Structures are given as C-alpha cells and as structure tokens.
Amino acid sequence: MTGPDPDTLHPMPSYRGATFLRPLAGERANVEIGEYAYYDDRHETGDFFDRNVLQHYDFIGDRLVIGRFCALAYGVQIHMNGGTHAMGGFSTYPFNIFGGGWEEGFDPATWDAEHKGDTVIGPDVWIGTEAKLMPGVTIGAGAIVAAHSVVTRDVRPYAVVGGNPARELRRRFDDETVERLLDIAWWDWPVEKISRNLDAIRGADLARLIAAE
C-alpha cells in the first residue's frame, strides 16, 4: 500500500477536479511544491499557477513553497511580490512600468523595500475556499485557514485562523503536543511508512504516533 502516484495530475478517477500541484508546476522557476499537495480545480482549467498565483514574476525572485500533503480549496489566491507598489513617496502609482520617459530616475530600491520575501505554506496545511494569502506570509505546519479569509501575517503551526484580516481563533492542540508533532514531522516520512501508520496519523493519539516513529 503506497497511496496514489504523486506525479499523477488527477489522482481521483471519480473527480478530475482534484489536482496534484507538483506535476502541474512542472519546471516553473521559483516554485517548490511538495508531493501530494492538491488543489480543487472543479472547473478543470488546469491553470492554477496562472489564475490563482498572482503577480509571480521570475525576475523578482520571490519563491512560492507549498509543503507535502497540503489541501487547497477552490478559489484560493496567493498574491506574490510582483503586485506591490513603492509606498515611500507621495504617490503609489507605478509610473516607471509604462515607459515613455517615466522610467527615468526611478530607484528600484524603493520598490525592493516593499518586498515581503517568499511565501511559504508548510506541510499538512488546509486552506479553505477563496481564502487569500498576501505576499511573504508563512503558514506553519498543520494550520487551517478558514474560507474567505485574508492572511496578512504569519500563521503559527496548528493554528486555526479566519477573518479579514485573518486572526488566530484557536490552536488545534496544546503547545507541548504541537512541539512533539513538529519533532515527529510525519509528513517527511517515506510514503511506505506513512501508509503503514495512517491510523496513527489520522487519529489524535500522540502515544501511538510516537510509537510509529
């Protein structure tokens, strides 16, 4: 028992909307996708990285990292740094990109100063329908983002967040359990080991999961 092939684009014959993101990403620059991370592409457009990942330009260099076993619901949007504007002056209008002489004198450092860095979605994260992630956020392992939320800041591992802007509603487990889960990091296990221990992973018996290490 090894589960589905992680390089299969549509792992569910009964529902082709379920789309593994790693084979969809292919050789895209500045994108790192873990095995088994999937998106609900209910309309089967096959263009997640163009439609749902916004303003992600290679020349900017920011990376999108999505960990193993993530579940992204329909309509999730990930905003990258290409959509930021310089805010240090009196106007945020991007005169320079239109040329015609407006680019003269523009200091790229004023633009770079607004960059928030890479966007990182940790392993085993569930992001609800039409949630939006702003540039440079990190979502910790095991976190849940409620539907229609707008995430503007980092999310702790195993936190449940919701709202606009998203705030922490609760922690799925106590701090000691979270620390132990992060140490175990079952999502990094070989798939054969994961398959043998699915009941421990799906359950909430920490002792059983520890025994499976």
N, CA and C of each residue as an Amber inpcrd file, in Angstrom:
protein
   639
   0.8490000  -1.2010000   0.0000000   0.0000000   0.0000000   0.0000000
   0.8840000   1.2500000   0.0000000   0.8510000   1.9940000  -1.0830000
   1.7020000   3.1930000  -1.1930000   0.9200000   4.4450000  -1.5670000
  -0.4140000   4.3610000  -1.6360000  -1.1970000   5.5280000  -1.9980000
  -1.0990000   5.8420000  -3.4760000  -1.6020000   7.0140000  -3.8790000
  -1.5850000   7.3740000  -5.2950000  -0.1920000   7.7750000  -5.7700000
   0.0000000   7.7390000  -7.0560000   1.2520000   8.2010000  -7.6560000
   1.3070000   9.7230000  -7.5160000   2.3100000  10.2820000  -6.8150000
   2.3670000  11.7300000  -6.6140000   2.6190000  12.5240000  -7.8880000
   3.0110000  11.8290000  -8.9520000   3.2490000  12.5080000 -10.2200000
   2.0470000  12.4380000 -11.1610000   0.9380000  11.8980000 -10.6440000
  -0.2950000  11.8700000 -11.4160000  -1.0260000  13.1940000 -11.2550000
  -1.4220000  13.7990000 -12.3530000  -2.0670000  15.1070000 -12.2850000
  -3.4340000  15.0180000 -11.6150000  -4.2150000  14.0090000 -11.9850000
  -5.5610000  13.8390000 -11.4330000  -5.6330000  12.4820000 -10.7370000
  -5.3850000  12.4450000  -9.4170000  -5.2660000  11.1600000  -8.7250000
  -6.5910000  10.4710000  -8.4200000  -7.7340000  11.1640000  -8.5860000
  -9.0350000  10.5780000  -8.2770000  -9.8260000  10.3560000  -9.5620000
  -9.9590000   9.1380000 -10.0210000 -10.7130000   8.8830000 -11.2550000
 -12.1590000   9.3820000 -11.1890000 -12.7400000   9.3920000  -9.9860000
 -14.1360000   9.7970000  -9.8370000 -14.3170000  11.3140000  -9.8050000
 -13.2000000  12.0690000  -9.6390000 -13.3150000  13.5350000  -9.5770000
 -12.0290000  14.1520000 -10.1140000 -12.0660000  14.5490000 -11.3600000
 -10.8730000  15.0820000 -12.0070000 -10.5160000  16.4960000 -11.5340000
 -11.3800000  17.0890000 -10.7280000 -11.0480000  18.4080000 -10.1950000
  -9.9090000  18.3650000  -9.1940000  -9.7540000  17.2480000  -8.4890000
  -8.6430000  17.1140000  -7.5480000  -7.3400000  17.0280000  -8.3520000
  -6.4740000  18.0260000  -8.1640000  -5.2790000  18.1610000  -8.9980000
  -4.0320000  18.2440000  -8.1310000  -3.1340000  17.2910000  -8.3090000
  -1.8470000  17.3670000  -7.6210000  -1.0370000  18.5240000  -8.2230000
  -0.5140000  19.3870000  -7.3540000   0.1270000  20.6130000  -7.8190000
   1.5680000  20.4260000  -8.2850000   2.2500000  19.4280000  -7.7630000
   3.6570000  19.2740000  -8.1620000   3.7970000  18.9390000  -9.6400000
   3.0770000  17.9470000 -10.1740000   3.1950000  17.7140000 -11.6170000
   2.6430000  18.8640000 -12.4420000   1.6800000  19.6070000 -11.9030000
   1.1520000  20.7580000 -12.6380000   2.1910000  21.8670000 -12.7390000
   2.9980000  22.0270000 -11.6960000   4.0160000  23.0860000 -11.6820000
   5.1170000  22.8250000 -12.6930000   5.4400000  21.5640000 -12.9280000
   6.4950000  21.2440000 -13.8810000   7.8190000  21.8680000 -13.4890000
   8.4380000  22.5690000 -14.4300000   9.7580000  23.1630000 -14.2170000
   9.6800000  24.6660000 -13.9580000   8.5750000  25.1180000 -13.4170000
   8.4370000  26.5550000 -13.1610000   9.5320000  27.0510000 -12.2160000
  10.1090000  28.2010000 -12.5640000  11.1200000  28.8060000 -11.7040000
  10.4580000  29.3660000 -10.4530000  11.1920000  29.3520000  -9.3660000
  10.7700000  29.9730000  -8.1060000   9.5240000  29.3350000  -7.5020000
   9.2750000  28.0720000  -7.8270000   8.1540000  27.3310000  -7.2540000
   8.6740000  26.0010000  -6.7300000   8.3180000  25.6740000  -5.4860000
   8.6900000  24.3970000  -4.8870000   7.4370000  23.7770000  -4.2820000
   7.0190000  22.6410000  -4.8050000   5.7770000  22.0210000  -4.3880000
   6.0590000  20.6230000  -3.8550000   5.5270000  20.3290000  -2.6730000
   5.6970000  19.0120000  -2.0860000   4.7370000  17.9890000  -2.6830000
   5.1000000  16.7450000  -2.5510000   4.2640000  15.6600000  -3.0530000
   2.8960000  15.6540000  -2.3670000   1.9000000  15.3040000  -3.1140000
   0.5250000  15.0940000  -2.6550000  -0.2210000  16.3770000  -2.3090000
   0.4080000  17.5260000  -2.4140000  -0.3290000  18.7840000  -2.2430000
  -1.2950000  18.9260000  -3.4120000  -2.5600000  19.2490000  -3.0990000
  -3.5430000  19.3070000  -4.1820000  -4.4180000  20.5560000  -4.1030000
  -5.0440000  20.8560000  -5.2290000  -5.9630000  21.9780000  -5.3700000
  -7.2670000  21.4690000  -5.9550000  -8.3800000  22.0340000  -5.4850000
  -9.6900000  21.6790000  -6.0280000  -9.9560000  22.5260000  -7.2690000
  -9.6290000  21.9690000  -8.4090000  -9.8190000  22.6460000  -9.7010000
 -11.1370000  22.1610000 -10.3100000 -12.2410000  22.5440000  -9.6850000
 -13.5350000  21.9670000 -10.0550000 -13.9400000  22.2370000 -11.5030000
 -13.4260000  23.3170000 -12.0830000 -13.7580000  23.6210000 -13.4790000
 -12.7210000  23.0490000 -14.4480000 -11.7170000  22.3590000 -13.8910000
 -10.6890000  21.6750000 -14.6950000 -10.0110000  22.6250000 -15.6840000
  -9.6770000  23.8070000 -15.1990000  -8.9920000  24.7700000 -16.0560000
  -7.5010000  24.4780000 -16.1730000  -6.9340000  23.8120000 -15.1640000
  -5.5330000  23.4170000 -15.2370000  -4.5540000  24.5660000 -15.2460000
  -4.9580000  25.7170000 -14.7240000  -4.0780000  26.8950000 -14.7850000
  -3.8820000  27.5380000 -13.4130000  -3.7680000  26.7100000 -12.3790000
  -3.6200000  27.2210000 -11.0130000  -2.5070000  28.2520000 -10.9000000
  -1.3550000  27.9780000 -11.4980000  -0.1960000  28.8490000 -11.3130000
  -0.2990000  30.1430000 -12.1220000  -1.2810000  30.2420000 -12.9970000
  -1.5380000  31.4880000 -13.7210000  -2.7710000  32.2080000 -13.1750000
  -3.7910000  31.4560000 -12.8060000  -5.0420000  32.0530000 -12.3530000
  -5.0510000  32.3470000 -10.8530000  -4.4270000  31.4760000 -10.0640000
  -4.5350000  31.5770000  -8.6090000  -3.2810000  32.1120000  -7.9280000
  -2.1410000  32.0170000  -8.5780000  -0.9050000  32.6000000  -8.0580000
  -0.6760000  33.8820000  -8.8410000  -0.8430000  35.0110000  -8.1750000
  -0.9090000  36.2980000  -8.8630000   0.3850000  37.0880000  -8.7150000
   0.7610000  37.7620000  -9.8050000   1.9320000  38.6520000  -9.8380000
   3.2210000  37.9380000  -9.4200000   3.3750000  36.7000000  -9.8970000
   4.5920000  35.9490000  -9.5750000   5.5010000  35.9710000 -10.7980000
   6.4560000  36.9030000 -10.7910000   7.3280000  37.1200000 -11.9350000
   8.7290000  36.6190000 -11.6280000   9.3150000  35.8840000 -12.5650000
  10.6170000  35.2830000 -12.3340000  11.6770000  36.3190000 -11.9880000
  11.6280000  37.4860000 -12.6190000  12.7040000  38.4750000 -12.4290000
  12.7130000  39.0560000 -11.0210000  11.6140000  38.9240000 -10.2930000
  11.5790000  39.4330000  -8.9180000  12.2970000  38.4810000  -7.9810000
  12.1270000  37.1840000  -8.2110000  12.9030000  36.2030000  -7.4700000
  12.2520000  35.6440000  -6.2240000  11.0440000  36.1060000  -5.8610000
  10.4050000  35.5370000  -4.6750000   9.8980000  34.1340000  -4.9890000
   9.9590000  33.2590000  -3.9880000   9.6230000  31.8600000  -4.1750000
   8.2710000  31.5460000  -3.5290000   7.5610000  30.6290000  -4.1620000
   6.3550000  30.0480000  -3.5780000   6.6860000  28.6190000  -3.1980000
   6.5300000  28.3150000  -1.9070000   6.8170000  26.9760000  -1.3990000
   5.5380000  26.4130000  -0.7910000   5.1150000  25.2540000  -1.2460000
   3.9490000  24.5720000  -0.7050000   4.3990000  23.1840000  -0.2790000
   4.1830000  22.8370000   0.9930000   4.6750000  21.5830000   1.5390000
   3.8570000  20.3710000   1.1460000   4.3340000  19.2280000   1.5540000
   3.6410000  17.9590000   1.2670000   2.2750000  17.9210000   1.9610000
   1.3460000  17.2370000   1.3400000   0.0360000  16.9300000   1.9200000
  -0.8020000  18.1700000   2.2360000  -0.6310000  19.2230000   1.4760000
  -1.4780000  20.4080000   1.6400000  -2.7690000  20.2490000   0.8380000
  -3.8290000  20.8440000   1.3460000  -5.1310000  20.8030000   0.6760000
  -5.6050000  22.2300000   0.4550000  -5.6650000  22.6430000  -0.8080000
  -6.0870000  23.9930000  -1.1690000  -7.4480000  23.9130000  -1.8380000
  -8.4170000  24.5740000  -1.2490000  -9.7790000  24.5270000  -1.7650000
  -9.9280000  25.4170000  -2.9980000 -11.0840000  25.2920000  -3.6110000
 -11.3910000  26.0660000  -4.8240000 -11.2690000  27.5710000  -4.5680000
 -10.6650000  28.2790000  -5.5150000 -10.6340000  29.7350000  -5.4870000
  -9.5900000  30.3650000  -4.5930000  -8.7070000  29.5600000  -3.9800000
  -7.6250000  30.1310000  -3.1720000  -6.7630000  31.0200000  -4.0590000
  -6.3900000  32.1920000  -3.5370000  -5.4960000  33.1040000  -4.2510000
  -4.2390000  33.3420000  -3.4290000  -3.1020000  33.2900000  -4.1070000
  -1.8130000  33.5450000  -3.4750000  -1.1910000  34.7510000  -4.1680000
  -1.1050000  35.8610000  -3.4610000  -0.5700000  37.1020000  -4.0320000
   0.9260000  37.1760000  -3.7500000   1.7060000  37.3730000  -4.7960000
   3.1530000  37.4290000  -4.6670000   3.6300000  38.8850000  -4.7610000
   4.9440000  39.0640000  -4.6560000   5.5030000  40.4140000  -4.5250000
   5.4190000  41.2690000  -5.7790000   5.1260000  40.6520000  -6.9240000
   5.0220000  41.4340000  -8.1490000   3.8840000  42.4320000  -8.1350000
   2.9560000  42.2770000  -7.2010000   1.8390000  43.2020000  -7.1180000
   2.0540000  44.3480000  -6.1540000   3.2330000  44.4170000  -5.5180000
   3.4910000  45.5020000  -4.5740000   3.8940000  46.7800000  -5.2990000
   3.6060000  47.9100000  -4.7020000   3.9880000  49.2220000  -5.2330000
   4.8640000  49.9290000  -4.2060000   5.7500000  50.7780000  -4.6850000
   6.5550000  51.5990000  -3.7770000   5.6380000  52.5520000  -3.0190000
   5.7620000  52.5780000  -1.6920000   4.8560000  53.3780000  -0.8710000
   5.5520000  54.5030000  -0.1240000   6.8680000  54.6550000  -0.3550000
   7.6040000  55.6570000   0.4060000   7.4090000  57.0860000  -0.0850000
   6.9490000  57.2590000  -1.3260000   6.7410000  58.5990000  -1.8590000
   5.3020000  59.0500000  -1.7040000   4.9690000  60.1860000  -2.3050000
   3.6180000  60.7290000  -2.1840000   2.5990000  59.9510000  -3.0080000
   3.0600000  59.2860000  -4.0810000   2.1540000  58.5090000  -4.9160000
   2.6230000  57.0590000  -4.9860000   1.6720000  56.1330000  -5.0030000
   1.9920000  54.7220000  -5.1840000   1.8570000  54.2960000  -6.6370000
   1.5130000  55.2020000  -7.5270000   1.3010000  54.8570000  -8.9430000
   2.6170000  54.4010000  -9.5670000   2.6240000  53.2820000 -10.3130000
   3.8700000  52.7440000 -10.8770000   4.2280000  53.3990000 -12.2170000
   4.5350000  54.6840000 -12.1950000   4.8430000  55.4260000 -13.4210000
   5.8850000  54.7220000 -14.2840000   6.9270000  54.1940000 -13.6300000
   8.0830000  53.6650000 -14.3510000   7.7510000  52.5060000 -15.2740000
   6.7380000  51.6890000 -14.9510000   6.4950000  50.4950000 -15.7600000
   5.9060000  50.8280000 -17.1240000   5.4160000  52.0590000 -17.2990000
   4.7770000  52.4270000 -18.5590000   5.7310000  53.0820000 -19.5470000
   6.9480000  53.3670000 -19.1130000   7.9470000  53.9040000 -20.0270000
   7.6070000  55.2910000 -20.5260000   8.0390000  55.5730000 -21.7520000
   7.8020000  56.8830000 -22.3250000   8.5390000  57.9940000 -21.5950000
   9.6260000  57.6320000 -20.9360000  10.3900000  58.6000000 -20.1600000
  10.0780000  58.5680000 -18.6810000   8.9420000  57.9710000 -18.3100000
   8.5670000  57.9210000 -16.8900000   9.4830000  57.0110000 -16.0760000
  10.2200000  56.1470000 -16.7720000  11.1070000  55.2510000 -16.0460000
  12.3940000  55.9400000 -15.6040000  12.6920000  57.0930000 -16.1670000
  13.9430000  57.7820000 -15.8540000  13.9270000  58.2980000 -14.4160000
  15.0080000  58.0260000 -13.7410000  15.1390000  58.4900000 -12.3670000
  14.5140000  57.5760000 -11.3310000  13.8620000  56.5140000 -11.7760000
  13.2360000  55.6080000 -10.8180000  14.2970000  54.7880000 -10.1010000
  14.2270000  54.7370000  -8.8010000  15.1780000  53.9730000  -7.9950000
  14.5490000  52.6290000  -7.6200000  15.0350000  51.5300000  -8.2060000
  14.4460000  50.2180000  -7.9000000  14.4750000  49.8600000  -6.4190000
  15.3910000  50.4820000  -5.6730000  15.4740000  50.1730000  -4.2400000
  14.1950000  50.5640000  -3.5110000  13.4880000  51.5780000  -4.0040000
  12.2370000  51.9730000  -3.3470000  11.1630000  50.9150000  -3.5310000
  11.2650000  50.1710000  -4.6070000  10.3370000  49.0750000  -4.8880000
  10.7320000  47.8300000  -4.0990000  12.0460000  47.5350000  -4.1140000
  12.5450000  46.3680000  -3.3950000  12.2330000  46.4520000  -1.9020000
  12.1990000  47.6580000  -1.3800000  11.9470000  47.8340000   0.0510000
  10.5700000  47.3380000   0.4640000   9.6540000  47.2490000  -0.4930000
   8.2950000  46.8020000  -0.1760000   8.1340000  45.2830000  -0.2790000
   9.1290000  44.5830000  -0.7770000   9.0260000  43.1400000  -0.9350000
   8.9850000  42.4410000   0.4220000   8.1520000  41.4530000   0.5340000
   7.9400000  40.7570000   1.8010000   8.6370000  39.4090000   1.8710000
   9.3640000  39.0310000   0.8230000  10.0550000  37.7550000   0.8280000
   9.2130000  36.6260000   0.2680000   9.6640000  35.4010000   0.5100000
   8.9970000  34.2220000  -0.0270000   7.6630000  33.9710000   0.6730000
   6.7700000  33.3010000  -0.0270000   5.5290000  32.8140000   0.5580000
   5.6850000  31.3220000   0.7980000   5.4810000  30.8990000   2.0480000
   5.7470000  29.5110000   2.4260000   4.5190000  28.9240000   3.0990000
   3.9930000  27.8640000   2.5210000   2.8830000  27.1160000   3.1060000
   3.4560000  25.7890000   3.5780000   3.4480000  25.5860000   4.8820000
   4.0540000  24.3930000   5.4510000   3.2930000  23.1290000   5.1090000
   3.7940000  21.9830000   5.5370000   3.1430000  20.7130000   5.2270000
   1.8210000  20.5480000   5.9680000   0.9220000  19.7670000   5.3850000
  -0.3390000  19.3860000   6.0160000  -1.2020000  20.5990000   6.3700000
  -1.1760000  21.6210000   5.5390000  -1.9860000  22.8260000   5.7400000
  -3.2660000  22.7070000   4.9180000  -4.3610000  23.1300000   5.4950000
  -5.6650000  23.1490000   4.8110000  -6.0810000  24.6030000   4.6480000
  -6.2880000  25.0280000   3.4020000  -6.6870000  26.4050000   3.1090000
  -8.0680000  26.3710000   2.4730000  -9.0230000  27.0690000   3.0850000
 -10.4190000  26.9950000   2.6900000 -10.7570000  27.7870000   1.4370000
 -11.9710000  27.6070000   0.9790000 -12.4690000  28.1860000  -0.2670000
 -12.2630000  29.6950000  -0.3270000 -11.6480000  30.1370000  -1.4150000
 -11.4690000  31.5510000  -1.7510000 -10.7150000  32.3530000  -0.6890000
  -9.9200000  31.6600000   0.1260000  -9.0220000  32.3760000   1.0320000
  -7.9410000  33.0620000   0.2100000  -7.3960000  34.1510000   0.7480000
  -6.3660000  34.9230000   0.0560000  -5.1420000  35.0620000   0.9500000
  -3.9780000  34.8210000   0.3600000  -2.7140000  34.9730000   1.0650000
  -1.9740000  36.1650000   0.4840000  -1.5710000  37.0900000   1.3410000
  -0.8160000  38.2470000   0.9110000   0.6760000  37.9070000   0.8060000
   1.4660000  38.7270000   0.1160000   2.8630000  38.3830000  -0.1430000
   3.6690000  38.1510000   1.1350000   4.5230000  37.1400000   1.0780000
   5.5230000  36.9440000   2.1150000   5.0600000  36.2780000   3.3850000
   3.8560000  35.7340000   3.4250000   3.4040000  35.0890000   4.6550000
   3.9540000  33.6620000   4.7310000   4.0900000  33.1950000   5.9570000
   4.4570000  31.8060000   6.2240000   3.3420000  31.1780000   7.0350000
   2.8410000  30.0520000   6.5650000   1.7910000  29.3250000   7.2650000
   2.4030000  28.0430000   7.7970000   2.3720000  27.8880000   9.1060000
   3.0370000  26.7640000   9.7410000   2.3560000  25.4370000   9.4840000
   3.0820000  24.3740000   9.7380000   2.5910000  23.0180000   9.5240000
   1.2850000  22.7830000  10.2700000   0.3700000  22.0600000   9.6250000
  -0.8580000  21.6550000  10.2780000  -1.8710000  22.7420000  10.5120000
  -1.6310000  23.9320000  10.0010000  -2.5600000  25.0470000  10.2210000
  -3.7860000  24.9130000   9.3230000  -4.8570000  25.6160000   9.7140000
  -6.0910000  25.6580000   8.9360000  -6.4530000  27.1180000   8.7120000
  -6.7190000  27.4840000   7.4590000  -7.1530000  28.8350000   7.1090000
  -8.6090000  28.7450000   6.6760000  -9.4820000  29.4530000   7.3740000
 -10.9080000  29.3730000   7.0980000 -11.2390000  29.9690000   5.7340000
 -12.3510000  29.5200000   5.1700000 -12.8090000  30.0190000   3.8740000
 -12.9710000  31.5330000   3.9040000 -12.6010000  32.1780000   2.8000000
 -12.7630000  33.6160000   2.5680000 -11.8830000  34.4820000   3.4770000
 -10.9370000  33.8800000   4.1550000 -10.0260000  34.6590000   4.9960000
  -8.9970000  35.3930000   4.1450000  -8.4350000  36.4640000   4.7090000
  -7.3420000  37.2000000   4.0870000  -6.1600000  37.1540000   5.0460000
  -5.1400000  36.4060000   4.6740000  -3.9930000  36.1860000   5.5560000
  -2.9300000  37.2430000   5.2600000  -2.6790000  38.1040000   6.2270000
  -1.7290000  39.2020000   6.0530000  -0.4670000  39.0340000   6.8950000
  -0.4620000  38.0450000   7.7640000   0.7020000  37.8230000   8.6290000
   0.9070000  36.3330000   8.8280000   2.0600000  35.9790000   9.3950000
   2.3990000  34.5730000   9.5660000   1.3910000  33.8600000  10.4690000
   1.2300000  32.5710000  10.2090000   0.3100000  31.7320000  10.9680000
   1.1140000  30.6530000  11.6880000   0.8740000  30.5070000  12.9880000
   1.6110000  29.5130000  13.7710000   1.2290000  28.0860000  13.3610000
   2.1470000  27.1270000  13.5520000   1.7950000  25.7380000  13.2790000
   0.5740000  25.3070000  14.0800000  -0.2950000  24.5720000  13.4350000
  -1.5000000  24.0090000  14.0410000  -2.4550000  25.0620000  14.5860000
  -2.3820000  26.2660000  14.0500000  -3.3570000  27.2960000  14.4080000
  -4.5260000  27.2460000  13.4300000  -5.6900000  27.6710000  13.8980000
  -6.8600000  27.8590000  13.0480000  -7.1050000  29.3580000  12.9670000
  -7.0660000  29.9100000  11.7500000  -7.2260000  31.3510000  11.5860000
  -8.4140000  31.6310000  10.6680000  -9.0070000  32.8010000  10.8450000
 -10.1180000  33.1880000   9.9900000 -10.3750000  34.6680000  10.0750000
 -11.0600000  35.1930000   9.0560000 -11.4520000  36.5990000   9.0530000
 -10.6330000  37.4340000   8.0910000 -10.9240000  38.7360000   8.0710000
 -10.2340000  39.7090000   7.2250000  -9.9360000  40.9600000   8.0490000
  -8.6600000  41.1330000   8.4440000  -7.5430000  40.2070000   8.2450000
  -7.6720000  38.9850000   9.1530000  -7.0860000  37.8880000   8.7320000
  -7.2000000  36.6500000   9.4950000  -6.5230000  36.7920000  10.8540000
  -7.1860000  36.2670000  11.8690000  -6.6110000  36.2300000  13.2120000
  -6.7350000  34.8110000  13.7410000  -5.9080000  34.4970000  14.7170000
  -5.9420000  33.1560000  15.2760000  -7.1960000  32.9570000  16.1110000
  -7.9490000  31.9270000  15.7850000  -9.1830000  31.6180000  16.5070000
  -8.9190000  30.6270000  17.6330000  -8.0440000  29.6970000  17.3750000
  -7.6660000  28.7190000  18.3950000  -6.4690000  27.9340000  17.9030000
  -5.8890000  27.1430000  18.7650000  -4.8170000  26.2060000  18.4220000
  -5.4160000  24.8060000  18.4110000  -5.0830000  24.0230000  17.4350000
  -5.6710000  22.6900000  17.3220000  -5.2660000  21.7890000  18.4780000
  -4.0460000  21.9630000  18.9770000  -3.5450000  21.1480000  20.0770000
  -2.7600000  22.0450000  21.0290000  -2.4900000  21.5520000  22.2310000
  -1.7110000  22.3410000  23.1900000  -0.2640000  22.4580000  22.7110000
   0.4660000  23.4050000  23.3080000   1.8240000  23.7150000  22.8470000
   2.7480000  22.5020000  22.9070000   2.6280000  21.7030000  23.9730000
   3.5060000  20.5370000  24.1050000   3.2520000  19.5310000  22.9860000
   1.9840000  19.3080000  22.6710000   1.6540000  18.3830000  21.5860000
   2.1480000  18.9090000  20.2460000   1.9690000  20.2220000  20.0190000
   2.4330000  20.8150000  18.7670000   3.9350000  20.6380000  18.6080000
   4.6820000  20.8980000  19.6730000   6.1360000  20.7460000  19.5900000
   6.5230000  19.3110000  19.2720000   5.8080000  18.3700000  19.8570000
   6.1210000  16.9650000  19.5920000   5.7780000  16.5880000  18.1500000
   4.6470000  17.0900000  17.6630000   4.2610000  16.8160000  16.2770000
   5.2860000  17.3860000  15.2990000   5.7890000  18.5650000  15.5880000
   6.7920000  19.1640000  14.7120000   8.0950000  18.3710000  14.7460000
   8.4140000  17.7980000  15.9120000   9.6050000  16.9420000  16.0130000
   9.4250000  15.6460000  15.2170000   8.2180000  15.0710000  15.3160000
   7.9440000  13.8210000  14.6000000   7.9490000  14.0450000  13.0880000
   7.3180000  15.1580000  12.6710000   7.2900000  15.5320000  11.2390000
   6.9210000  14.3430000  10.3530000   5.7800000  13.7500000  10.6160000
   5.3760000  12.5450000   9.8720000   5.3470000  12.7820000   8.3660000
   5.0900000  14.0120000   7.9500000   4.9940000  14.3280000   6.5170000
   6.3160000  14.1360000   5.7840000   7.4110000  14.0450000   6.5360000
   8.7110000  13.7880000   5.9170000   9.0370000  12.3020000   5.8360000
   8.1970000  11.4680000   6.4150000   8.4530000  10.0310000   6.3640000
   8.3400000   9.5180000   4.9300000   9.0150000   8.4280000   4.6290000
   8.7850000   7.7790000   3.3270000   7.3210000   7.3700000   3.2030000
   6.8090000   7.3840000   1.9950000   5.3850000   7.1160000   1.7930000
   5.0010000   5.7220000   2.2740000   5.9130000   4.7680000   2.2050000
   5.6030000   3.4240000   2.6880000   5.3510000   3.4360000   4.1900000
   6.1420000   4.2170000   4.9290000   5.9640000   4.3210000   6.3800000
   4.6730000   5.0650000   6.7140000   4.3860000   6.1100000   5.9490000
   3.1230000   6.8230000   6.1410000   1.9500000   5.8850000   5.9170000
   2.0160000   5.0930000   4.8600000   0.9330000   4.1720000   4.5330000
   0.7130000   3.1510000   5.6410000   1.7950000   2.6900000   6.2620000
   1.6770000   1.6900000   7.3310000   1.0640000   2.2840000   8.5990000
   1.1630000   3.6020000   8.7450000   0.7640000   4.2350000  10.0010000
  -0.3570000   5.2560000   9.8140000  -1.1870000   5.0500000   8.8220000
  -2.2610000   6.0040000   8.5490000  -3.2050000   6.1890000   9.7330000
  -3.5100000   5.1100000  10.4390000  -4.4380000   5.2410000  11.5630000
  -3.8650000   6.1480000  12.6470000  -2.5800000   6.0430000  12.9010000
  -1.9400000   6.9070000  13.8950000  -1.9130000   8.3580000  13.4250000
  -1.6850000   8.5730000  12.1430000  -1.6280000   9.9310000  11.5920000
  -3.0090000  10.5560000  11.5560000  -4.0140000   9.7720000  11.1890000
  -5.3810000  10.2840000  11.1200000  -6.0010000  10.4650000  12.4940000
  -5.4980000   9.7530000  13.4700000  -6.0710000   9.8180000  14.8070000
  -5.5060000  10.9720000  15.6220000  -5.8130000  10.9620000  16.9140000
  -5.3340000  12.0150000  17.8170000  -4.6670000  11.4010000  19.0460000
  -4.0770000  10.2150000  18.8740000  -3.3910000   9.5170000  19.9540000
  -1.8990000   9.7300000  19.7560000  -1.3420000  10.6940000  20.5060000
   0.0570000  11.0530000  20.3170000   0.9810000   9.8740000  20.6300000
   0.6470000   9.1000000  21.6660000   1.4980000   7.9640000  22.0310000
   1.6130000   6.9710000  20.8920000   0.5170000   6.7630000  20.1840000
   0.5220000   5.8360000  19.0550000   1.3950000   6.3580000  17.9230000
   1.3340000   7.6730000  17.6910000   2.1570000   8.2610000  16.6400000
   3.6300000   8.2060000  17.0080000   3.9270000   8.4530000  18.2840000
   5.3170000   8.3700000  18.7620000   5.8450000   6.9570000  18.5770000
   4.9990000   5.9800000  18.8670000   5.4120000   4.5870000  18.7300000
   5.7160000   4.2120000  17.2920000   5.1170000   4.9360000  16.3600000
   5.3120000   4.6550000  14.9430000   6.6030000   5.2540000  14.3980000
   7.2470000   6.1230000  15.1620000   8.4710000   6.7800000  14.6750000
   9.5360000   5.7650000  14.2930000
